[in-house]
Amino acid sequence: MSMEFGWWKKTPEDGKFQVHAVVHGGNIEWIRKQGHHTSWQPYNPTLDDWDQLIYEADKRLVRRLLSPKQLAVIHQLKAAGTDGKS
């Protein structure tokens, strides 16, 4: 089952943009979109983005929209995705 998470982010360099993380089958795809009439582009997440993803997933777990097994997959993806990054 595919899970999609999204939020807005603002940086001094890029301004305000949308970030989406799509988790499906043990894989994750990060994309971003800036502006209404622009297309989605690949995105390299920061540690703050991973923390925001975990936060969003925790909110869904409490409301039973996400299973503990699916949350564990996201934690595994974070551990694999942040190895060696600062």
C-alpha angles and dihedrals in degrees: 000000000000121000122198124196126183141176142157122259132188126201130173092237100046104022119215121346142154122253122200128186117193116195117195131158096345093311130104130207121196118201135168137199128195116193134004098270100043129097128243115269132193113268133203107219124224125216088262089057091053090049090050090050091053090047092052091046091050090054090054093046091058090051090047093242089121129041124230088244091057090049089052089054090054091050090051091050090050091051091049094042097049099044108129094000125117 
